Amino acid sequence: MGDTRTDTDVVIAGAGPTGLMLACELRLAGTDVTVVEKLAERSGESRAGGIHSRTLEVLDQRGVLDRFLAEGELQPVGHFSGLYLEFDESESRHPYPLMILQSAIERLLEEWAAELGVRVRRSCEVSGISQDQDGVTIELATATAPEVLRARYLVGCDGGRSTVRKLAGIDFPGTEPTMTALIGDVELPDLPEDYVWVRRTPVGDYSAIAFEPGWHRVITSEFDRVPDHQPVTFEQLRESLIRVAGTDFGMRNPRWVSRFSDAARQADRYRTGRILLAGDAAHIHFPAGGQGLNMGVQDAVNLGWKLASVVHGHAPESLLDTYHAERHPVAERVLHNTRAQSALVRPGPQTDALRDVFGSLMVFDEVNQYLRHLLNALDIRYPTDSDHPLTGRRVPDADLGTPEGVSRVYELLHAGRPVLLDLHGSAEVTAVAKGWADRVDLAEARSEEEHWTVPALGDIPAPTALLIRPDGHIAWATDDDTPDTSALRTALTTWFGPALQG
């Protein structure tokens, strides 16, 4: 037998967007959680610069989206390797990306986490872990003295060089870098334009994006210059911009400088026993299209309710295996498309010709839609045995009419609980719902729309009933007025554990 003492249900290593989002999800489900972070305070570094449609939907589903909209700016433009994409407003209430810096995202998530009662311990770095059948023992190096925490589960959200992943012995295979990119937030007083998108040169490419008055995000990319792991300096960024652009545009007053590459790696498993990985700890890639932060937040929303259900004894531990089964293929797809985008920015006449051909294909709606879905994750369908077209997909935010005044689907998900939505007043559905009344909310409503728009499917008839997981994906749906409730019972048991006795 292991040590049965527990200080907390779940320890999360890393207070970035993934770790904080996971902590909020766990607290919504009533799970005790402690976040440990090696930094003494938020770095304030801008880093990622946007939130995609699916992540905006997730925040909307939790009722906190307005906080983020108030500090960012919606931009009706996107790109695949610098080639412009068009968006379809019918696919989501939030079709356009929100330009908002990661520093603001982290602050807003940490404020929400504090409201929910999440403990964030800073200057605490994981230095050792061991697990047994009852839990995980986590050794911490702190600013004062070493400590030991005992938790039922540990989740590594501690970045691409994850200590948790390494200590857990999880392999991180992938492809080596072929280029290095330098990035910094600086003043550019001699920049001749307010906004410069990707400019290609024979040496590499560069961009300067105005995130706020007076400041620009500068990125330079140079191929066949493999990055080292030493801290990057402002002078290195200046020299790189001069090599690529021929000038530094008067660059001065750096707020922050860093580097990245096109290395692409993915953990071969997202779980080993009571230790799990999420976000960059599970996958790294070329940051084309800004998919990394969004994928990490979506990892957290997939994992949070499952982990909470297991902690509370509602579902068997095997439910955690569905986290890898569902999210690992999503990251594989992102690594694949970012490798392609890396190839499309390599300098040279052959790539120039390829970009011309590729860009000419993007005028076709089908091509534009395919690439748009790669980036915004609205078309993801998790594995399912059901033949109903909605199962496994994220639920559309359809307009509803309810006695309680709820006007749309996402408002039903603010509490982070599963919802059995009955749109036809089925006595059979109501009867089945009683067996899971402690875990699943029953909502009776009518759909104000005869057809729902679903990315990759188009318009389909509104269902008569559906079971919505806390992450907004559909576990069961039916179009029948008198549905076969055996399939509903199976879905409820599979995802939320056995029914109440009696």
URCOR-V831241 format. One record per pair of residues at least 4 apart in sequence whose C-alpha atoms are under 8 Angstrom apart, sorted by sequence separation. I is the first residue (numbers start at 1). J is the second residue. If there is no record, write none. Layout:
i/j
I/J
I/J
//
This chain:
i/j
15/19
16/20
17/21
18/22
19/23
20/24
21/25
22/26
23/27
24/28
25/29
26/30
27/31
39/43
51/55
52/56
53/57
54/58
55/59
56/60
57/61
58/62
59/63
60/64
64/68
65/69
66/70
67/71
68/72
69/73
79/83
80/84
88/92
89/93
91/95
100/104
101/105
102/106
103/107
104/108
105/109
106/110
107/111
108/112
109/113
110/114
111/115
112/116
113/117
114/118
131/135
132/136
141/145
142/146
158/162
162/166
163/167
164/168
165/169
166/170
200/204
201/205
210/214
211/215
212/216
232/236
233/237
234/238
235/239
236/240
237/241
238/242
239/243
240/244
241/245
242/246
243/247
271/275
272/276
277/281
278/282
279/283
280/284
287/291
290/294
291/295
292/296
293/297
294/298
295/299
296/300
297/301
298/302
299/303
300/304
301/305
302/306
303/307
304/308
305/309
306/310
307/311
308/312
309/313
310/314
315/319
317/321
318/322
319/323
320/324
321/325
322/326
323/327
324/328
325/329
326/330
327/331
328/332
329/333
330/334
331/335
332/336
333/337
334/338
335/339
336/340
337/341
338/342
339/343
340/344
341/345
342/346
347/351
348/352
349/353
350/354
351/355
352/356
353/357
354/358
355/359
356/360
357/361
358/362
359/363
363/367
364/368
365/369
366/370
367/371
368/372
369/373
370/374
371/375
372/376
373/377
387/391
390/394
401/405
402/406
407/411
408/412
409/413
410/414
413/417
422/426
426/430
427/431
428/432
429/433
430/434
431/435
432/436
433/437
436/440
437/441
453/457
454/458
468/472
469/473
479/483
484/488
485/489
486/490
487/491
488/492
489/493
490/494
491/495
492/496
493/497
494/498
14/19
15/20
26/31
27/32
51/56
59/64
60/65
69/74
79/84
80/85
89/94
90/95
100/105
113/118
114/119
131/136
141/146
142/147
157/162
158/163
165/170
166/171
200/205
210/215
211/216
232/237
241/246
242/247
271/276
277/282
287/292
309/314
310/315
323/328
346/351
347/352
362/367
363/368
373/378
374/379
386/391
390/395
401/406
402/407
406/411
413/418
437/442
453/458
454/459
468/473
469/474
478/483
492/497
493/498
13/19
14/20
26/32
27/33
59/65
60/66
78/84
79/85
89/95
130/136
131/137
140/146
141/147
156/162
158/164
165/171
199/205
200/206
210/216
211/217
241/247
242/248
270/276
271/277
309/315
310/316
345/351
361/367
362/368
373/379
400/406
401/407
406/412
413/419
453/459
454/460
468/474
469/475
492/498
493/499
12/19
26/33
77/84
78/85
88/95
129/136
130/137
139/146
140/147
156/163
198/205
199/206
209/216
210/217
241/248
270/277
285/292
310/317
344/351
384/391
400/407
401/408
412/419
422/429
433/440
452/459
453/460
467/474
468/475
77/85
78/86
87/95
129/137
130/138
139/147
140/148
156/164
198/206
199/207
208/216
209/217
270/278
284/292
343/351
384/392
399/407
400/408
451/459
452/460
466/474
467/475
468/476
56/65
77/86
78/87
87/96
129/138
139/148
140/149
155/164
156/165
197/206
198/207
208/217
209/218
239/248
310/319
383/392
399/408
400/409
433/442
451/460
452/461
466/475
467/476
23/33
76/86
77/87
128/138
129/139
138/148
139/149
197/207
198/208
207/217
208/218
238/248
310/320
344/354
381/391
382/392
398/408
399/409
451/461
452/462
466/476
467/477
12/23
23/34
76/87
127/138
128/139
137/148
138/149
196/207
197/208
207/218
208/219
344/355
381/392
382/393
397/408
398/409
450/461
451/462
466/477
476/487
23/35
126/138
127/139
128/140
137/149
138/150
196/208
197/209
206/218
207/219
270/282
280/292
380/392
381/393
397/409
430/442
450/462
465/477
466/478
476/488
126/139
127/140
137/150
138/151
195/208
196/209
206/219
207/220
238/251
279/292
306/319
307/320
380/393
381/394
396/409
397/410
420/433
449/462
464/477
465/478
126/140
127/141
136/150
137/151
195/209
206/220
267/281
279/293
306/320
379/393
380/394
463/477
464/478
465/479
20/35
125/140
126/141
135/150
136/151
195/210
205/220
206/221
267/282
379/394
447/462
463/478
464/479
476/491
19/35
124/140
125/141
135/151
136/152
194/210
204/220
205/221
266/282
267/283
279/295
280/296
378/394
463/479
464/480
475/491
124/141
125/142
135/152
136/153
204/221
205/222
220/237
266/283
279/296
303/320
306/323
462/479
463/480
464/481
123/141
124/142
134/152
135/153
136/154
204/222
265/283
266/284
278/296
279/297
77/96
78/97
123/142
124/143
203/222
204/223
264/283
265/284
425/444
15/35
76/96
77/97
123/143
203/223
220/240
234/254
237/257
264/284
265/285
279/299
303/323
420/440
422/442
424/444
425/445
475/495
10/31
12/33
14/35
15/36
75/96
76/97
220/241
263/284
264/285
278/299
279/300
302/323
418/439
419/440
420/441
421/442
422/443
423/444
424/445
467/488
9/31
10/32
11/33
12/34
13/35
14/36
15/37
74/96
75/97
222/244
263/285
264/286
278/300
417/439
418/440
419/441
420/442
421/443
422/444
423/445
424/446
9/32
10/33
11/34
12/35
13/36
14/37
74/97
75/98
234/257
262/285
263/286
417/440
418/441
419/442
420/443
421/444
422/445
423/446
8/32
9/33
10/34
11/35
12/36
13/37
14/38
74/98
75/99
220/244
233/257
261/285
262/286
417/441
419/443
421/445
422/446
423/447
8/33
11/36
73/98
74/99
232/257
233/258
261/286
262/287
302/327
8/34
72/98
73/99
188/214
232/258
260/286
72/99
73/100
187/214
188/215
231/258
232/259
72/100
187/215
188/216
299/327
69/98
71/100
72/101
186/215
187/216
185/215
186/216
185/216
186/217
412/443
68/100
185/217
186/218
227/259
71/104
184/217
185/218
227/260
183/217
184/218
227/261
129/164
183/218
184/219
206/241
226/261
57/93
127/163
183/219
295/331
57/94
68/105
126/163
182/219
183/220
337/374
56/94
126/164
129/167
181/219
182/220
206/244
53/92
128/167
129/168
181/220
182/221
205/244
206/245
68/108
181/221
203/243
204/244
205/245
334/374
423/463
424/464
53/94
67/108
180/221
181/222
203/244
333/374
334/375
423/464
424/465
53/95
179/221
180/222
202/244
402/444
403/445
422/464
423/465
53/96
179/222
180/223
201/244
291/334
402/445
422/465
52/96
53/97
179/223
180/224
201/245
401/445
402/446
421/465
422/466
52/97
178/223
179/224
180/225
400/445
401/446
420/465
421/466
51/97
52/98
178/224
179/225
180/226
400/446
401/447
420/466
421/467
50/97
51/98
178/225
179/226
180/227
400/447
401/448
420/467
421/468
50/98
51/99
178/226
179/227
283/331
399/447
400/448
419/467
420/468
50/99
51/100
177/226
271/320
285/334
286/335
398/447
399/448
418/467
419/468
49/99
50/100
177/227
182/232
271/321
285/335
288/338
330/380
398/448
399/449
418/468
419/469
49/100
50/101
284/335
287/338
398/449
418/469
419/470
49/101
50/102
286/338
417/469
418/470
48/101
49/102
184/237
270/323
271/324
285/338
286/339
288/341
417/470
432/485
47/101
48/102
183/237
270/324
285/339
288/342
398/452
416/470
428/482
429/483
46/101
47/102
182/237
269/324
416/471
426/481
428/483
46/102
47/103
286/342
326/382
396/452
426/482
429/485
432/488
436/492
45/102
46/103
326/383
396/453
413/470
424/481
428/485
432/489
439/496
45/103
46/104
182/240
191/249
270/328
325/383
396/454
44/103
190/249
191/250
269/328
413/472
43/103
188/248
189/249
190/250
42/103
188/249
189/250
190/251
188/250
189/251
436/498
187/250
188/251
436/499
187/251
188/252
435/499
436/500
42/107
186/251
187/252
266/331
435/500
186/252
187/253
266/332
435/501
186/253
187/254
186/254
185/254
186/255
184/254
185/255
186/256
265/335
184/255
185/256
264/335
184/256
185/257
184/257
395/468
183/257
184/258
182/257
183/258
264/339
379/454
182/258
183/259
379/455
182/259
183/260
262/339
378/455
379/456
395/472
181/259
182/260
394/472
395/473
180/259
181/260
394/473
395/474
180/260
181/261
262/342
393/473
394/474
41/122
180/261
392/473
393/474
40/122
41/123
179/261
180/262
373/455
391/473
392/474
35/118
37/120
39/122
40/123
178/261
179/262
391/474
392/475
34/118
35/119
36/120
37/121
38/122
39/123
177/261
178/262
291/375
390/474
391/475
17/102
33/118
34/119
35/120
36/121
37/122
38/123
39/124
177/262
178/263
291/376
391/476
20/106
32/118
33/119
34/120
35/121
36/122
37/123
38/124
176/262
177/263
289/375
390/476
391/477
34/121
36/123
37/124
38/125
176/263
177/264
390/477
17/105
21/109
24/112
28/116
36/124
37/125
38/126
175/263
176/264
17/106
20/109
24/113
27/116
36/125
174/263
175/264
388/477
16/106
20/110
23/113
27/117
36/126
174/264
175/265
386/476
388/478
27/118
174/265
17/109
21/113
24/116
173/265
174/266
20/113
172/265
173/266
24/118
172/266
173/267
23/118
172/267
173/268
171/267
172/268
170/267
171/268
170/268
171/269
170/269
170/272
168/272
15/120
168/275
172/282
305/416
13/125
99/211
165/277
305/417
13/126
82/197
82/198
165/281
156/275
162/281
154/274
155/275
156/276
157/277
159/279
160/280
161/281
153/274
154/275
155/276
156/277
157/278
159/280
160/281
152/274
153/275
154/276
155/277
156/278
157/279
158/280
159/281
160/282
153/276
155/278
157/280
158/281
160/283
223/346
157/281
160/284
223/347
156/281
6/135
2/132
4/134
1/132
2/133
3/134
4/135
1/133
2/134
3/135
1/134
2/135
19/157
136/274
18/157
19/158
46/185
135/274
136/275
11/151
205/345
10/151
13/154
16/157
7/149
8/150
9/151
10/152
11/153
12/154
13/155
14/156
15/157
16/158
131/273
204/346
205/347
6/149
7/150
8/151
9/152
10/153
11/154
12/155
13/156
14/157
15/158
131/274
204/347
6/150
7/151
8/152
9/153
10/154
11/155
12/156
13/157
14/158
203/347
5/150
6/151
10/155
12/157
13/158
14/159
200/345
202/347
6/152
201/347
202/348
200/347
13/164
152/311
305/470
305/471
302/471
301/471
319/495
315/495
315/496
316/497
314/496
315/497
314/497
315/498
314/498
309/496
81/288
80/288
81/289
80/289
45/255
46/256
79/289
45/256
78/289
51/290
52/291
55/294
50/290
54/294
58/298
49/290
48/290
51/293
52/294
55/297
51/294
55/298
58/301
48/293
19/278
18/278
81/341
18/279
80/341
81/342
81/344
81/345
18/293
22/297
25/300
17/293
21/297
25/301
29/305
83/359
31/308
85/362
18/296
22/300
26/304
30/308
17/296
18/297
21/300
22/301
25/304
26/305
29/308
17/297
21/301
25/305
31/311
18/299
19/300
22/303
23/304
26/307
31/312
18/300
22/304
26/308
86/368
85/368
87/372
85/371
86/372
85/372
91/378
80/371
9/311
92/396
93/397
92/397
54/376
52/375
53/376
54/377
52/376
53/377
54/378
53/378
62/410
63/411
61/410
62/411
60/410
61/411
60/411
61/412
62/413
63/414
61/413
62/414
61/414
62/415
62/416
61/416
91/453
90/453
91/454
91/455
28/415
29/416
28/416
29/417
25/416
61/472
58/471
58/472
//
